[in-house]
């Protein structure tokens, strides 16, 4: 009986592993775009900056700038009310995702987020 239990447990572990492997890549361009846009919507500029492949020095330099721009936009009522992804082009090393943004002040528009794969991980491109 013990051998049967071991086989059942091993089979269950294999199925769980297979199910986990079939889930979408948490570091896919689309998942990263969602992380970036959600961070901007919430005013979490550090989480937004983490979507780029910046060194610590670059993170420090850009952090203040991005926070200042974000706070200015929110104070002017231009924060993000909602967003949805409307077009995706994902290649093996580069990707672009179009996001339609509705702002709190009633305006709306499209932005294109660009991504690059470095060392097996996806990052947002700076200065697209």
N, C-alpha and C positions, 0 to 999 in steps of 0.2 A: 504493500500500500504506500509506503513512503516514497518509492521510486515514482509511482504514478503522480503523487503530489508535486514532486520535484519537476517532472515533465510538464505538468499543468502550469506551475509557477514560471518555468522557463518560457513556455509558450506565451503566457500573458505578458511577461516582460518584453518578449520580442514584438508582440502586437503593439504594446505601448510605445516602444522605440520606433516602430514603423509609423505609427500615427503621429508621433512628434516630428519625425523627419518629413512627413508630408505636409505639415503646416507651413504657412508662408514664412519666408526668411525674415526674422525680426530686423535684420539689417538690409532690407530691400529699399530701393529708392522710394517706393510708395509709403512704406512704414516711416522712413526718415522724413518725407514730406509732411506726413501727418504729425509727426513729432514737432517739426519746425513750426508748422502753422498753429498747432494747439498751443505751443509755447508762446508764440507771438500774441495769440488771442488772450491768453491768461496773463501776459506781461512778464513771463518767466524768461528773461533775456539770456540767463546763463544756460538754460536748457536749449534755447535757440542756437547759441554760439557753439554748443556741443555737437551740433549737426555738421560742423565744418571740421576739417583736419588741421586745426590751428595748433601751433606750439603754445606753451604756457605764456610766453611773452606776447604772442599775437592775441591770445585770448584776453589778456589784460588790456592790451591796447584797444581792441575792438569792443570790449565789454562796455566801457564808459561811453563810447560813441553810440553804440546800438541802444543802450539804456536811455541816453539823452534824447535820441530821435524818437524812441518808443514812448517815453513819458510826454514829450511834446505832442505827439499825435493823439495820445489818449486825452490829454488836457484839451485839445482842440476838437474832441468828439469824434475823431477819426479812427478809434480802435476798431478791431474786427468783430463784427456781429456774428458772421458765419462764413464758412468757406466750403467749397466742394471741388473735387478734382474732375476736370472735364476731358483731359487728353493725356495719354501717357505714351512715351516712346522710350523703351528700355532695350538697350543693347548689352553687349557683354562687358563693356568698360565705361560706357557713358549712358546717361539717361536725361530726359527732360519731361517735366510734368507741368501741365497747365492747371492753374488753380483759379477758380472764379471766387472773388472775395466780395462780400457785402460788408460795408463799413457802418459803424454806428450812426454816422451823420446822413445816411441814406444813399450815399454814392456806392458804386460798385465797379469792378473791373477785373481784368484777367492779368495774372502774372505768370511768368514761366520760370520754374525752378529747375536748375541744372545740377546734375550729379555726376560724380566721377568715382570709379572704383580704384582704390589704392590698397595694395597689400591684402586683397581679399575682402575689404570692407568698403561700403558706400559712404560718401560724404557729399555735402553740398559744395558746389564750386563757388568760390568768391570772385567777384568782378566778372560775372558772366558776360 
